[in-house]
Amino acid sequence: MIVTSTRTFTLPLNNGADPWLLFYEGYYHLTTTQGDCIRMWKAKSLADLPTTEGVLGWRDDNPTRNQQVWAAEFHLLGNKWYLYYTASDGEDRNHRIYVLESEGGDPLGAYHFKAQLTHSWTIDPGLFVHPNGTIYFLWTGVDNGNILLIQKMLNPWTLAHEQGVVISRATHEWERHGFPVNEAPEILQRHGKIIVVYSACDTGTPDYCLGMLTANEGDNLLDAASWHKHPTPIFRRNDAKGVFGVGHNGFFKSPAGTQDWLVYHAKKHDHFTYEDRLTCAKPFTWNDDDTPNFGEPVGWDEVQVVPSGEK
C-alpha cells in the first residue's frame, strides 16, 4: 500500500546551487556546490532537508583540484557509489572532471579518489546506463561557448575515448543571453526514448533555463545527427512568482516510486549574479510523446505536499 502523507514544505530546500538529489534506502541524499569540498545532506523527509546539517563527504588536499569544486553528483554502479564532480586549482581555465569511489554501499561515503576523467576544460558531469548496459558519460566543454559532449565509458572511472562527440551547442537566441551556453546535461529514459535536459544561456542571468534533446535508444548516440533539439525552453523564469534563473537540474523518484520529481536551482531576484542560487524541487508529469512536462517553477511561499510514499 502506498503511504500518502499530508506533510508539506516550502522552498528552498538548501542554500546551494547545482543540486543533485536521490532517495535511497529510506533517506534523501542531497549535494549542492560548496566551492572547497563536497558536502551531503541526509533526511527522511524532503521537508526536513532545510534544517538538516550537512556532512562533509570529501575535501581534497591536492592543490591542483581542491578549489572551485562544483556540481557533484553520485551514482550507484554495481555495489559502489561513484561521485563525479568538477574542480580546479583556483583558475577556471583549469577545471577538469574527477571521480571518487565509495568504500562501501553508503552514499555518504567514505570515498577515495579514483581518477581524473578529462584533461581539457570541462565541467558538469552526468551519466546514464543504457538498457543494453553501456554507460554513457556526458559533460560540458567549450568551443565559442559552452557545448554538450557524450562518450561511452569502459567502466565508471574510464572514458572509452578522451574526445567526446558534440551533440549540442547554443544555436537559439534563448540559449545565448549573456553568453552562448549549453551545459549541465542530465538524463531521463522513458519508453525507448533518451532525453537530455540541459541548462542554457549564461548562468548569472535571470533567463537561465532548461532545454531538451531527444534520441531513440536504438540510435547511435555517438552520432550528433541522432539528437534532436526542442526549439523552445521547457522550463524558465516565472516573474509573477519571483522565480528567476531556473536551471542546473536533476531528477529523483518519490519513495513510493509513483512520482517523478525535478530538482533545480533558482534565484529570488532578476539581478545578474552567480550568487544567491537556492535549491528547489517539484513533481512533474509526462506529455503524450514521452517527454517531460515540468510546468512552471514553484513560488517561494507555495505549499507543496511531500513526495508519495514518505513515512
Secondary structure, DSSP 8 states (H G I E B T S, - for coil): -------EE-S-SBS-SS-EEEEETTEEEEE---BSSEEEEEESSGGGGGG---EEEE----TTSSEEEEEEEEEEETTEEEEEEEEESS-GGG-EEEEEEESSS-TT--EEEEEE--SSS-EEEEEEE-TTS-EEEEEEEESSSEEEEEEEEEETTEESSSS-EEEE---SGGG-SSS-BEEEEEEEEETTEEEEEEEES-TTSTT-EEEEEEEETTS-TTSGGG-EE-SS-SB--BGGGTBEEEEEEEEEE-TTS--EEEEEEEESS-S--SS--EEEEEEEEE-TTS-EE--S---TT--EE--TT--
